[in-house]
Amino acid sequence: MKMQQTWRANAWFKASAAAFLAAALIGVTFAMWAEHGAGIFFAMAQSGLSWCF
């Protein structure tokens, strides 16, 4: 019985670590987008407009 509880604890730990890592990665991505979002948008808009001419 103890072995099964240890396995479940390890599964919960791995799942929570993965969720924390994903949240941290999303947070960093959002922060970078918020800082450089206008430049990215204008660069994409300029490259898109160059195809029109």
N, C-alpha and C positions, 0 to 999 in steps of 0.2 A: 504494500500500500504506500509506503514511504517513497518508493521509486516512482510511482505514478504521480505523486504530488510534486516531486522534484522536477519531473518532466514538464508538468503543467506550469510550474514556476518559471522554468527556463523558456518555455514557449511565450509566456506573458512578458518576460523580460525582453526577449528578442523582438516581439511585436511592438512593445512600447518604445524600444530603442529605435526601431525602424520608423515609427510614427514621429518620434522626436527629430530624427535626422531629416525626414521628409519636410516637416514643418520648418526646420531651420533653413533648409535649402530653398524652400518657397519664400521664406521671409527675406533671405539675401537676394533672391532673384527680384522680388518686388521692390526692394530698396534700390537696387541698381536700375531697374526700369524707371522708378520714380525720379531718379537723379538724371538719367540720360534718355528718358523717353521721348522728349521733343526732338532731340538730335536723331534718334533712330527713325522716328516718324518722318522727319523732313528728308533724311537720306533715302528712305524707301519711296517717298513721294517724288523726289527728283529722279530717281532711277525709273520710276514708273512713267513719269512725264517724258523722259528721254525717248521712250519707245513710241510715243505719240508723234514726235516730230521727225 
